[in-house]
Structure formats: structure tokens, C-alpha cells
Amino acid sequence: MMAADSNQHSLGFMIFVSLYLLVSVIFPSASTQAQNNHGSPCTDGTYEHEGRECCLCGAGLHLVEHCSTSQTYGKCEPCGSGKYSSHPNYQLSCEPCTSCSHPNGNLEVDEPCTPAIDTKCRCKKDHYCNSGTETCKLCHPCKECGDEGIKVACTSNNNTVCNEIKEVSHVGGIIAGILVAAVIIAAAVAGVLWKRRKWQRTQSPKTNGNEADLEMQGLRVFSDVDLKPHLLDIADVIGWKDLRGVAMRSGIPESIIESCQLNNPRDYQEQTFQLLNIYVERQGREASNILIQKLLTGGKKAKAQKCFQMWISSLNCWTLQT
């Protein structure tokens, strides 16, 4: 009888030991995690303050008061409206949420700002961003395809790709196209020569020998030039400093000029392009004429002439003022 009881106790002990070993193998981190939590109450780590190790405030919070004893939390409070902190920290204030409403940025909110996550912006419909990074500050209008049709549709990261225009196989069609182009070019050149002669006959006595007045009246012939397709080239010619002066003398508010700088820190080319785009939209059909006059009156004769020569070379693509 005693032997039977002894065998039962031995069998029970062996079963207990086997279950313990099995649990230890399957859940090896449970005891370690318990030790870690018992060893340090600071979930997100610590920082040193006056010889004490204080617990970091969690994401979405900011520090108000440091801890009074080591391995304890100080006073942490949630980020206020319009602010966030995305990582554990001991900062006394949260970061301001990113705004998606920059002038002419063509952005809208994708994910709103929360105390622990910054705002995520995206391009508006029919706009794209080619910055190559997750954060985009300026979206451009998608290209529109004509009769050739769309090959690749516009996305938030890529512009539209149009189908290649098929070459006209019929010889008669090619000849007709060449003749039409020649007629257009000839008409444009004739219009320029006529306007120059008319200006020389009617306007030269009013200049009183003033070279600046003479040039401004001559360049006014091209006051209806469409600048949109050539904004990048014009921006490269004028540069940020001189364009800023033109914008201020043309009545563009200084706050709008400064927003172009803030939206594109250290990217002077993008600053210049954005400001020029705003300038052209505000001035309308007279944008080219006003730009030339402001450059001349501002002592930037060489840049005014360079823009003038650029417009002359592209005359067959632009509309002349009647």
C-alpha cells in the first residue's frame, strides 16, 4: 500500500516538473518582462536631471515638472490643440502641427494632427508632387493631354504621361503642316516689323532721347506674352533678390513674399519660381510688360534685355498684343 502511494507521489511530481519546463520553453519572455517592469517603472526610458534619473514623458505629452526622486515620473501633460510630440521626451513644449494650407501650395489634409502624430498632407485633386520625399510642400497641376490621349495617368507623385503623337504618313499632310507653320511664322514676323515701324513713327518724339523710356516703349509691344510656360527660365534669369524687389514695387504684400521663403527654406530656385507664379497670376495680361518696366526702372537693364530676347526667340508660340 505504501509502495503504491509512493509511486503516485513520484508520478505527480514528474508531471509538475514537465509542465513547468514546457511553460518556460514556450513563454521564456514572461518572467523576464516581469523582472524588467519590476526593475524599472519607466516604460519609455529615463533622462538625467540634477543627479536623478527621471522617467521620460510618453508620446503625445510634454514635461511640466521634473521628478523629485529617481526612477519616477515628473509631471507630464498632453499636448494642446495644434501641437504634437511623436516620441518619448522631456521637452517643456510640444511641436506645432504642420499646416497644409500654404498659399499656392495646392495641398489638403490627408490625416489630421493628433497629440502624438503630426499632420499628413497630400496633393489636391489633379495635382502632383515631385519632391522625392514623403513630405511635400508644393504640388503642381497635372499635365493635360490633347488628342494624343493619356498614356500614364497623373498620381500624387508623378505627372501625366501623354501618348506620343503619331507621325503623319501622308506626304500631303506633312506639306500642308509645313505651309501652315510657315504662314504663321511669316505673319508673326510681319506683325513685329509693323509694330516696330509704327512705334518708331509715333513714339520716338516722346522719348526726348531718354534711353530707358525708349526701351520700355519698345518692349511694351510684347506686353501680352504668356509667361506661364517659361516661369522656370524667367526665374533663373531674374533670381530671388531682384524678383523680390520687383514684387514689392508691384504691390505684392511682404507676408506673401515671406511665405515663399518659409515654404522652401534654402531652396532659392523654388522660392523664386513660387513668387514669380504668384506675381504672374496677380498682374494678369500685363505681367510681362510690368515685369520689364520694373526691371528697367530698378536698374536691371541686362536682365530686362535677356528676358526680351528670350521672348523674341519664342515669338511663334506667343500672342502679340493688339
Secondary structure, DSSP 8 states (H G I E B T S, - for coil): -HHHHHHHHHHHHHHHHHHHHHHHHH-HHHHHHHHHHHH---TT-EEEETTEEEE-B-TTEEEEE--SSTTEE-EEEE--TTEE--S-B--SS-EE---S--TT--EEEEE--BTTB--EEEE-TTEE--SSSS--S--EE-----TT-EEE---SSS--EE--------HHHHHHHHHHHHHHHHHHHHHHHHHHHHHHHHHGGGGTT-HHHHHHHHHGGGTT---GGGHHHHHHHHHHHHHHHHHHHTT--HHHHHHHHHHSTT-HHHHHHHHHHHHHHHHGGGHHHHHHHHHHHTT-HHHHHHHHHHHHHTGGGS----
